[in-house]
Amino acid sequence: MKPSTATLVLACLIVVLAVFAVLFSTRGPAVLAQDGPADQFSALRALQHVKAIAREPHPIGSPENARVRRYLVGEIEALGLRPEIQTTTTVRQARGRWPTAARVTNVMARLKGREQGLAVLLVSHYDCGRSSFGAADDGAAVAALLETLRMLKAGGPLRNDVIFLFTDGEEVGLLGAHAFVEQHPWADEVGVVLNFEARGTGGPVLMFETSPGNGRLIREFRRAVAHPVASSYGYEVYKRMPNDTDFTIFRRRGLPGLNFAFIHGGTAYHTAQDSLERLDLRSLQHHGECALGLARRFGEADPDSEWTSGDAVYFNLLGSLFLSYPGALVLPLAVLLLLGTIGLLILGFRRRRLTAGGLLLGVVVNLLGALVLGILLLFASRLAFAQGYNFVLRNGWTSNSLHLLGLALVAIGLTVAVYRLIATKLSADNLVGGALPLWLILTVAVSLTAPGGSYLFALPLLLSLAAAFLWYGDRPSETVPVALFVLLAVAAGVATLLWAPTLAVIGVALGAPAALLIGVFVFLLLAGLLAPQLALMSPRHRGWVLPVVAVALGVVLMVTVRLASDYDAANRRTNSLLYALDAEAGEAFWWSLDRAPDAWTAQFLGQTPEWGTTPAFLGFSAPALKNPAPVAALGRAEVELLEEEAGPDARILHLRIDWPFEAHRARVFLSSPGEIRKVLIDGRPIELTAAGDAEAEDARPDFLYNALPPEGIRLEVEVVGDGPLEVEAVGQRYALPELADFSYEPRPAHMMSRSGMIMDSTFVRSVTTLVAGAAGEVHQRSTPGRRTAGSPRTR
């Protein structure tokens, strides 16, 4: 076979595989019709639940949250089941944060099994972000579980019990799941957990997190789900990130299980654009297929099953082809590759295909070329797409996905161009020889530190080594041996199939910073491991066609996307604003986390606001724009000492705290000259990691209470000595204040608030000092403010 014919076939194969890999890995399964088979999940049937749930934002404690809860209860009762309601106050010490508390209400349903054993637990949360409609996060999962519950009920009892848990308060600290695990007896009867989430509005449902020792779980997942999408590298990345879901609570309790989410369309996450209109029905279909398939699989498993075994390495190849192998093979494979690389280099020198200088230059070219290309693409990405917004353009295609595709084309073109420039001075032999040590170092490092991601490096290296052994051997000058051609094609194909969808998912998850990784790994793959393929694909008379066409297409695509992307009612621009009143200092400010005022925030900030650091009482410290604001008459926190119990060396103070300006949540700091030994919120203790340290401002015991009840919150504080107790109470209301002498225009249709619990909020800080022997009195350090006229005391 002559090189020209071989290279044409090989090039077509690589391109086709790359296209199919990306397309198949970024789409969910086809939606089943509403009148489809009764034993199969239909997203159109489940969609009726999403429509009922996502009518309005329904954060914890809101009237809409209560409406959604009543809907869940009604749907469970309509199936002839008796819902289990858990209403309780819970306090959770979040990782690296202050204790968070709320009164949560979880809704549960239980399908009894044929035998006695540990139950299967399916979890989703029915609360949402404060400005989100929650159609995707997490209305899609709630709807999928309701439909799964209906289908399992109609199909007759499984071998094991199946519990459906709809948690409250996930968005404010995983509080519903924490309350279930800490306080509900059913938590001790759970054998395996399946949690369903969303971090966008579409895309395939990724099984992105497992419990440790996941070998058997992965085998069951592969058998139970028709379209399994998962990768062990994803879990290695996720567990190093600060993100949490309800699954975190169960994993830390030692329960085995799997965690699912779809992540495309992340711009809508926790914003008003997480709506029914943006929800991808394929994602809803995928949610339901995973939930139903796994519930049936685990529901019929041996009740005494041991789900924990050795970890597995797993990944998708060409869409839904799901492969896995034991994690125990990771280190032996790394050792094999080490020996193979050494053997190949020895062969290269003996065959005089490698030289010491050429090999060293190959290492330098691969390393510097990858870094330079990555940094160049990162700079180009930020320059060409400075808006940083993922616009929905057409039929599910977004500006980010097309932008990243353009970057990938530019990366391919530039890499091939660099190869053509250096090919006269550095042979493909030395370029491959220089790449092999780099890939080996990456393989060994990842195998030791993040074994789940080792396949991304080990498998391309293994196949490239096999091809390189033939490449370094004697071969006719006019033809390509069939065995070599096949190995080159397989090596190129597998490398493409592994890395194309991987970089696509990384691009969705990371956005612009993914350009750096795209550049690095495209260069290392093409100019390094796949240099023999480039050598065959670049005959002298056509060698510049591929790089020129690839770069031109990539630039045209990125420019077109940039010109087609604009803010409108369907793709709203985000901005941020909050009002912070320090009642003790008698001053108030508008604050914004934006880089500069826009046409709407300028009403509050002016055209030239100053930069400052947000005050500590907001709960975070960050550079922000600020501008003085009118001091609103909102009223201070009312702190009442209900009872005081004296002990031998300490006293217990029973307090009630309320906020007269209709606060939705509050942060409370406590300080006293004596040690604060214990604090209980509604009878639940908080962790006093900062107690007794009076040197730092942020070392005072503090907590955050969400969804404040109308009657306020009750505390029990045990304090050593007779010194006063100072209570700094910061109330937050999810709305900007109504100011008598200040008016503003509402946001235009093409704008919306940024995601986050603090945005578009009013904060009021006040301090109250309680002295010994003052039970039954309300003490303020200064004159209480007046309640805003016309503001009723309802929440």
C-alpha positions, 0 to 999 in steps of 0.5 A: 500500500503506497503512503498516499493511499494509506494516509488518505484512508488513515486521515479519514478514519481519524476524522470520522472517529473524532466526530463520532466520539464527540457527537455520541458522547455529548448527546443523551438517548432518544426520547421515548414517546408518551405512549411508549411501552409501559415498562420503559421510561418516557421523558414526556410522561415525566415532563408533566412533573417538571411542569408542576415543579418549575412554575416559580423559584422554590428555595427552602422556606418559601411558599413555592417550596411548600407548594412543591412539597404538597405536590410531591405528597399528593403524587405519592398518595395518588400511587396508594402509598403513604408518604413519610414526612421528616421535619426537623432542625439540622445543623451541619459543619460544612467543609471549610465553612461555618456551621449551617442550620435550617428547619428542613422538611424531607419527603419520602416514599418506600416500596416494600420488597419481597425479602428483608434486607438493606434498601436501595435509596434513590435521592434528589432534592426539591428545593432550588436556587433562590432565583432559579426555576429549578427545572433542571436542578433538580426538577428533572431528577425529582420528576424522573424519580417520581416516574420511576416510583410509579413504574416500580409500584406498577411492576410489583415488589422487588426483592429489596425495599426501595426508598425514594428520598426528596430532600429539602435544603440541598442548595444551602448546605446539603441540609436535608440529606444531613438531617436524614442521615443523622436523625431518621431511622431509615438511614440505618437500613440503606445498602446502596445510594443513587443520587441524581443532580444537574449542573446545567440544562442538558447533555448526557447524564454523567455518572461522575462520582462513586464511593470508594471500592467501586469495582462491583458498582461499576459492573452493575452500572454497566449491566443495568443502564442502556446508555452508560456514560462515565469515566474514572478520570472524572471522579479523580478530578471531581473528588479534588474539587470543593463541590458537594452534592447530597451524595457527599453526605452518604459517601462520608457515612460509608454508604456505597453508591453512584452519583449522576448529573448532566452539565451542559448549558452551565450558564443557566445553572442557579439562574432564572434561565434554569427553566422548562424551556431550556431543559433538554428532554434527552437529559430527562430521558437519560436520568430516568433510564439510569434511575429505573435500570439501577433501581431494578438491578439493585432492587433484585440483588442479593440482600446480603450483597457486599458492594465494596470491592477494588476500584475500577478504571472505566471509560466510554469509547465511541459513545455508549461502548463502556469499558472497564478493568480492575484498578489493580492493573494500573501499576503493573501496566505502568511498569510494563510501559516503563520497560517497553519505553526503555526497550524501544529507545534501545531499539531506536539507537541500535537501528540508528533511527535515534540520535542522542541530540535528536532525542533531547531536541525531541523532548524539548520540542514536545515540552515547549511546543505543548506549553506554548501552544496551550498558553497561546490558545488560552490567550486567544480564547479570552481575547476572542470570547471576552464575554465569557457567556455560553450563548444558546445559538441553535438546536442545542449548539452553544457558543462555548461548544462551537468556540472550543471546536474552533480552538481545537481546529486551530490547535490541530492546524498549528501543531501540524504547521510546527511539525512541518517546520521542524520536520526537515531538522527533526525526524519523526523518529526523534520527535516520537522518541522525545514524546515517549518519556514525557508520556511515560512520566505522565502515565506513571505520575497519574497512575500513582496519584490518580489511578482512575485517570491513568487510562488516558495516558497508558492506553495511547502510550501502549498502542503507540509503543507497539506501532513504534516498534514496527516504525523503528524496524526495517521497512520498504521505502515505497510501501507501508507494511500492512501490520504497521498501517493497522497499528498506526490506524488503531493507535491514532483511532484509540487516542482520538476516541479517548481524548476528543470526548475527554477534552470536550467534557473538560471544555464544558466543565471549565470553559475558557481555561480548557483552551490550555489543556486542549493546546497541550494535549493536542500537541503532545498527541499529534506532534508526539505520539502520532508523529508517524501518522503525520509523516505519512499524511504530509507528502511534500506537495500537500503538506501545508493543506491540512494546517492552513485549512484547519486554522482557517476553519477554526478562526472563521468558526470562532469569529462567526460565533463571536459575531452571532453571540449577543445578549437578549431575552433568551441569553441574558447578561448577568450582573450583581448587586447587594445592599449592606447596612451596618446599623452600628456604624450608621452607614450603608453601601451598594456593592457589586462583584462585577468588573464595571457598572452596566446600564442597570447597576449604574443607577446604584453605583454611579459611573465611577464607583470606587473599589473596596473589600466587602465587609466581613459581616457579609460572610465573604471577603472579596474585591468589589465595587461600592458606592454609598447608599441611603440608610434604610429604616429596616429595624435591628435584630431583636435579641431576647434573653428568655432564661438564665441558668446559673452553674458552678462556673458557667451559665446557660443563656436561653435566647430568642432572635428575630428579624423585623424586616422579614429576613430570609436567613441570618448569620450570627456571631457570638463573643464573650470575655469568658469561654463559650462552651456550647451552643445549641440551635433549636436544641441541635448543637453546633461545632465550636471550632473557634471557641476560646480564641479571642485573637482573631476577628473571625474566631468567634463562634458563628453560624448561618441559619437559612429559611428563618421561621416567623417566630425566630430562632432559639439558642442555648449558649453556655458561657463561663463567667459573668461577663456579657454576651455579645450577639452580632446578628446579620439578617439577609432578605432576598430583595433590594430595599424599598427606599423612600427617596430612591427609585430605580428602573427594573432590569431590562429583559436581556439582564438577570441576576448572577447566581448565588444566594447573596445577590439582589439581597439586603443585609443588615448588621446589628449588635446586641449586648446581653448582661447577667440577670436581664432575662425577659428583656430585649437589649440593644446597644443603640436605639432600635430602627423602625420597621419599613412602612407597609412591610408586613411580618410575613415570610 
